[in-house]
Amino acid sequence: MPRLAIPFRRPGRTTGTRALVVHCHPSPTSFVAAARDRVLDGLTMSGADVVLFDLYADGFEPELTTAEHAAHLSPGPDPSIAAHAEALQWCNTIVLVYPTWWAGQPAMLKGWFDRVWVNGIAWELPAGANRLKPRLRNVDRIIAITTHGSPKYVNAIEGEGGKRTLTRSLRAMCHPLCRVDWVALYDVDRCSPSKRQAFLDRVEATVTARSR
């Protein structure tokens, strides 16, 4: 596959893991950014081929335009984000690194789902059918790396909407045996430094597991 026209790529040592990392946080010095760095270090050290999109740093526009909505049954994304769609079709592992806000993904990341996971890329609707046909059979693992300001029991009461988006919606467009790894740090604002460090170690261990 030719080199992708995107801002970051780390070639691995042909372990078979092709990882698309999508980072979503407005602050480059956030704890979420530290988790992203551990993701990249772990994948690279284990020999994975890595592509990164940093949605805020790249200036990704999450709004689904009127034209895109009108053409949502036509195959393919807006040409301005074609590289995102190409990476989605290339990878076999998706790593999403983001904070959980209001029990779900940030608007920026949700907009990435809306604009990139489109007809002809993530799914198709055959003529006469009333059910989407998945197209991302290349993706057999989704890893969510996320932080929560509230304790786990609060997220359970809220229904864990962000987790359900990944396990019930995105996963359905992927390989039938696609697994979802949920790596979450709850109550992050009150966590001790040692607990934060343990979480970062867990992040790295999770993303390297496939390539061993």
C-alpha positions in Angstrom: 0.0 0.0 0.0 1.4 3.4 -0.9 2.4 5.8 1.9 -0.6 7.7 3.2 -0.8 11.4 2.7 -1.2 12.2 6.4 0.9 14.0 9.0 2.4 11.1 11.0 3.5 7.6 10.3 5.8 5.2 12.1 6.8 2.1 10.0 7.0 -1.0 12.1 8.8 -4.3 11.7 6.1 -6.2 9.8 4.4 -7.8 12.8 1.1 -7.7 11.0 -0.4 -5.0 13.2 -1.5 -2.0 11.2 -2.7 0.5 13.8 -4.7 3.6 13.2 -4.5 5.8 16.3 -7.0 8.6 16.6 -6.2 11.1 19.4 -8.8 13.7 20.5 -8.0 16.3 23.1 -7.6 20.0 22.8 -4.6 20.3 25.2 -1.2 19.0 24.0 -0.1 18.7 27.7 -3.1 16.8 29.0 -3.0 13.4 30.7 -4.8 12.0 27.6 -1.9 13.2 25.5 0.4 11.3 27.8 -1.7 8.2 27.3 -1.4 8.8 23.5 2.4 8.9 23.8 2.4 5.5 25.6 0.2 4.1 22.9 2.6 5.2 20.2 5.6 4.0 22.1 4.1 0.6 22.8 2.9 0.0 19.2 6.3 1.1 17.8 8.4 -1.0 20.1 6.2 -4.0 19.4 6.8 -3.6 15.7 3.4 -2.3 14.6 2.9 0.0 11.6 1.3 3.1 13.0 -0.7 5.9 11.5 -1.8 8.8 13.8 -4.5 11.4 13.5 -4.5 14.1 16.2 -7.9 15.7 15.5 -7.4 19.0 17.3 -3.8 19.5 16.2 -4.7 18.6 12.6 -7.7 21.1 12.6 -10.2 18.4 11.7 -13.6 19.8 11.1 -16.2 17.6 12.8 -19.4 19.2 11.4 -21.3 17.1 8.9 -22.0 19.6 6.2 -25.4 20.1 4.5 -23.9 18.7 1.3 -22.5 15.7 3.0 -25.8 14.9 4.7 -27.7 15.3 1.3 -25.2 12.9 -0.3 -25.0 10.4 2.6 -26.2 7.5 0.4 -23.5 8.2 -2.2 -20.3 6.3 -1.6 -17.1 7.9 -0.3 -16.2 10.7 2.1 -15.7 14.4 1.4 -12.4 14.6 -0.6 -10.8 16.8 2.1 -10.8 13.9 4.5 -10.0 11.1 2.0 -6.8 10.2 3.9 -8.8 9.4 7.0 -11.0 7.0 5.0 -7.9 5.5 3.4 -6.4 4.8 6.8 -9.6 3.3 8.1 -9.6 0.8 5.2 -5.9 0.1 5.7 -5.7 -0.7 9.4 -6.6 -3.9 11.3 -6.5 -2.2 14.7 -8.1 1.1 15.7 -6.9 2.9 18.9 -9.1 5.7 20.1 -7.5 8.0 22.7 -9.9 10.6 24.2 -11.5 11.9 27.4 -15.1 10.9 28.2 -17.3 14.0 28.4 -21.0 13.9 29.3 -20.9 10.1 29.3 -19.7 9.9 25.7 -17.1 10.8 23.1 -16.1 14.4 22.6 -18.0 16.2 19.8 -14.8 16.2 17.7 -14.5 12.5 17.8 -18.2 11.9 17.2 -17.8 14.1 14.2 -15.0 11.9 13.0 -17.4 8.9 13.2 -20.1 10.9 11.3 -17.8 12.1 8.5 -15.4 9.2 8.0 -17.5 6.1 8.8 -19.6 6.7 5.7 -21.2 4.7 2.8 -18.6 3.0 0.7 -16.0 3.1 3.5 -17.5 1.6 6.7 -20.8 0.3 5.2 -23.0 0.1 2.2 -26.7 -0.3 1.6 -27.3 -2.6 -1.4 -30.3 -1.8 -3.6 -33.5 -2.9 -2.1 -32.0 -3.7 1.3 -33.1 -2.2 4.6 -30.0 -3.2 6.6 -26.4 -1.9 6.3 -23.7 -4.2 5.0 -20.4 -3.8 6.9 -17.3 -3.1 4.9 -14.5 -2.8 7.5 -13.8 -6.5 7.6 -10.1 -5.6 7.8 -10.6 -4.3 11.4 -10.5 -7.0 14.0 -9.6 -5.0 17.1 -10.8 -1.7 18.5 -9.1 -0.3 21.6 -10.6 2.6 23.6 -8.2 4.5 25.8 -10.3 7.0 27.8 -10.5 8.9 31.1 -13.6 9.7 33.2 -14.0 12.5 35.7 -16.6 10.5 37.6 -16.3 7.1 39.4 -17.2 3.9 37.5 -20.6 3.6 39.3 -21.7 7.0 38.0 -20.9 5.9 34.4 -22.8 2.7 35.0 -25.9 4.6 36.1 -25.6 6.9 33.1 -25.6 3.8 30.8 -22.0 4.0 29.5 -23.1 5.6 26.3 -19.6 6.0 24.9 -18.8 2.3 25.5 -22.0 1.3 23.8 -21.2 3.4 20.8 -18.0 1.4 20.2 -19.3 -2.1 21.2 -22.7 -1.9 19.5 -22.3 0.5 16.6 -18.7 0.8 15.3 -17.9 -2.8 16.1 -20.9 -3.9 13.9 -19.2 -2.4 10.8 -16.0 -4.4 11.4 -14.9 -8.0 11.2 -17.4 -10.5 12.8 -14.8 -11.5 15.4 -13.7 -7.9 16.1 -13.0 -7.4 19.8 -13.2 -4.2 21.8 -10.7 -3.5 24.6 -12.1 -0.8 27.0 -9.2 0.7 28.9 -10.6 3.4 31.2 -9.4 5.4 34.1 -12.3 6.5 36.3 -12.4 9.4 38.8 -9.3 10.7 37.1 -9.3 14.1 38.8 -8.9 12.5 42.2 -6.5 9.8 41.2 -3.1 9.5 42.9 0.1 9.8 40.8 0.7 6.1 41.3 -2.7 5.2 40.0 -2.2 7.4 36.9 1.2 5.7 36.3 -0.4 2.3 36.6 -3.0 3.3 34.1 -0.3 4.4 31.6 1.5 1.1 32.1 -1.8 -0.7 31.4 -2.3 1.3 28.2 1.1 0.3 26.9 0.6 -3.3 27.8 -2.8 -3.5 26.1 -1.7 -2.1 22.8 1.4 -4.2 22.6 -0.4 -7.5 23.4 -1.4 -8.2 19.7 2.1 -8.0 18.4 3.8 -10.4 20.8 
